[in-house]
Amino acid sequence: MDYLVIRSLTKKFGNVVAVDKLNLNVQAGELLVVIGESGCGKTTLLRLIAGLEDPDDGIIYIGGIPVNDIPAGQRGVQIIFQHFALWPHMKVFDERRDSNMGFPLRIRRWARDKIREHIRPLAKSLQINENLFERKPDTLSGGEKQRVAMARAMVTAPKVMVMDEPLSNLDPPSRGKMREEIRSFHKENRLTTIYVTHNIADGLDLGDRIAVMHDGRFEQIDTAENLQANPASPYVADFFKPADLRFAEVAAWRSRPA
């Protein structure tokens, strides 16, 4: 069943058309990777979905409901930014006062005991050990910051998760490990997710499908294997050159036991 539906979505900045009459259907529980070069409009697309930008034209539906006029904080969409956007003065989690993981629930007036009961199992599922709770973001590794950012986004049980280049600041070994953790977390929770990146390896490892974006439009939306075997345009064919990719290795990674 399609859960996130976009019809003729358009966004302009002056004379620049960042998103050009986009149409998109994302199934409930799907992880769709939007991949493209810098400046193609993929981050603007995420901001439109999240409600951080207003479209000039078109409609966004979430669960069959048009959300164009619904404020960002009420859409049920959570965004994970490239730089994590953790509050530097707050601890990872503190049962007595505001913290990175607890603050979204505190502003919703949850009781402290309910916050504790809700967050501790979530932290465990994301491998956030309790010995990290007392630490602030500047003392965390890149991977630890990523987990905390995911936990903060997840505490409010969002309908849709959008992720904007969340692994770009990690070193290659940590990036590979976090891709594995994101994929495992998604398999367990089946949250409808849009993941934006310019990194082909991220798309191959993570996406149920991949949407190739170019100049504000989608060139093709398909599985990684079909994008290689049946490219819909010269741009897609060039983007997914077989010589540059390791599809057999990716397939083996995707099929291995969780």
N, C-alpha and C positions, 0 to 999 in steps of 0.2 A: 504494500500500500504506500502511495506517495504521501509523505508527511510535510516536506518543505517543497513548495511550488512557487516558481518565479515566472512571471509573464511580462514580456516587453519592458524589462527593467532598464531604465536609462538614467545616467547621472553625468552632468556636465560641470566643468569648472572653467568658466569663461568660454573660450572658444574650443577648449579641449573636451572631447567626449571620452570620459574615463570608462564608462559602462554603456554599451551600445545595444539597446533592445534585446537584452538577454532573456532566454527562456531556459528553465531548468526544472527538473523533477528529481527529488532525492527521496528514496524510500525510507520508511521508518527503520531505524537501526543501522542504516548504511553509513559507511565511512567513505566520503567522496573527497578525493584530493584534487584541488585546483592548482594546476601547474602552469607556469609561464615566466617569461623574462620580466625583469624589473620594468615597471611602468605600463604593464599590460592591463591593469585595472583590477587585479585579483584582491588586493587589500581593500580597495573601495567597495568591491562586492561584499566582503565580509562586514564592513562597517554599515552598509545598507541593510544587510540581514539583521545585524545586532541593533539597529536603530540609532547608530551614532551619526549617520548621514541621512538626509531626506532625499528620496529619488525625485527626479524631474518628471518622470513618467513611469508607468508600469505598476504592478501589484505584487506583493509578497504575501504568500499564504503559509501559515504554520498550523498544521492540524486542521486544515480546511477553513481557517479563519483569516481574513485579510488583516494584516498587522501594520499597515502603513501609518495609521493614526494612533497606534499604541506606543507609548513612550518606551525607551530602551529598557528601563528597569522592570517593566511589566510584561515583556514579550516572552519571557521564559527562555531567553537566549543568553548564554554566557560566553565571553570571549577570553582567550588566553593570548596575550600579546607577545611579540618577539622578545621584549626585554622583561617579561614576566610581570612587571608593574606591581611588585610586592611593596608593602609599606615598610620603609627601612627602620622606623622607630618601634615597630611592633615585633614581638616574639612570634615564633611559628604558631604556638598555641598556648594560651593561658586561660585557665578556668575562671580566674578571678577578675580579669580585665580584658580590654580589647586586644585581639591578636589577629594575625593574618588569616588563619583558618576560621576563627570564630566570629570575626566582625560582620560578615554578611548575615549571620543569624542574629547577632546582637541588635543590628539596626531593624530587624524584623520583630524585635521584642521577645525573642525566645528566652525561656528561663535558663539559668546557668546549668542546672542538672540535665535539662533536655539537650542543651548544646553539647555537653560532655558525652552523653549517651549516643548522640548522633555522630560526633566527630571521631571518636576513638576507633570505631570499627572502620570508618572510611580511611583514616590515616593508616591503619594496619593493612588495608587492601592495596594501598599505594606504596607500601613499604617505607612509610615515614615512621621511624622508630621514635619512641617516647623520649630518648635522649636528645632528640633534635628540638623538642617542644620549647625549651628555654632559650634557644638561640635566635638571633636576629639574622635577616637576609645576608648581611655582609660577611657573615661567618660560614655561609653555606656554599657547597660546591654547585656547579652549574646544574648537575643532575638533581641535587636536593632542592634547588630553587624551582626546577621544573615540576617536581612532584608536589611541592607546596602550592604552586600556581594552579595545578590541576585540582588539588583538593579544595582550594578556595572556590574554584569555579563549580565544583560538584556539590558543595554542601547544600545548595538551594534546589537540588534536583531539577536542573534545567531541562527544557524540552529539546533544545538544540545547542550543541557546542560548536563554536567556531574558533579555529586555531590559526594564528597568523605567524608563520615562520618560527614556531616555538623552539626549534632546535638549532637555529642558525649560530648561536653563540657558544655551542658546545664543540669540544675537540672531537675528531673522528671516532675514537673508541667510545666516548660517552654518547655521541650521537647515535651510533648503532645500537647501543644498549637501551637508550631511551625510546628508539623506534620500536624495539621489541616490547618494552613495557607499555607503550601506548597501545600497540596492537593487542596485547594480552588483556589490558584493561577494557578495551573496546569490545573484545569477544565476550567478556564476562558481563558487561553492562548494556551492550547494544544501544548506546545512545546515538541518536542521529547527529553526525559530525561532519563538518566541512573543514578541511585542513588545507591551508594555502602554503605553497612553497615554490621555489625556483629550482629545487634540488631533485633531479630525476630519481635518485636512489630512495628518497623519502616516498615519492609517489609509488614506485614499484613495490616497496616493502609494505606500505600501509594501506593503499587504496583498494576498496572493493571495485571501484571504478575511478578513472582519472579523466578530468575535464581539462583539455588543453586550451589555454586562453591566449589570445593574441589581438592587440589593438582593440581591447574592450569587448571582444566577442569570443564565443567558443568555436574553435576550429573542429573539435570532435570530442565526444564524451563516450568512453568505452573502457573495456578492460585493458590492462597493460599488454596482454598478448595480442589483442585485436588492433591496438594502436600500432604495434610493430608490423603485424601481418597485413593489415588492411587500412593503411593511413588514408584519411579522407581528403588530404590536401598536401601539396609539396612541403608546407611548413611543418605539418605533423611528421611527415616522412623524414625530414631533416632533423627534427627534434628528437626522434626516436630511432636514430641510426642503429641498426643491429650490431654493427662493429663496436659501438660504444657501450652496449648493454650486456648484462649477463642474465638473460631471462631464465635459463635453466637453473641458475643458482638461486634466483628469486623464487621460482616455483618450488624448489626444494625447501627454502626457508619457510614459505607460506604453508607447506603441507606437513611440516614436522609437528610432533605432539606439542601441545601447549605446556 
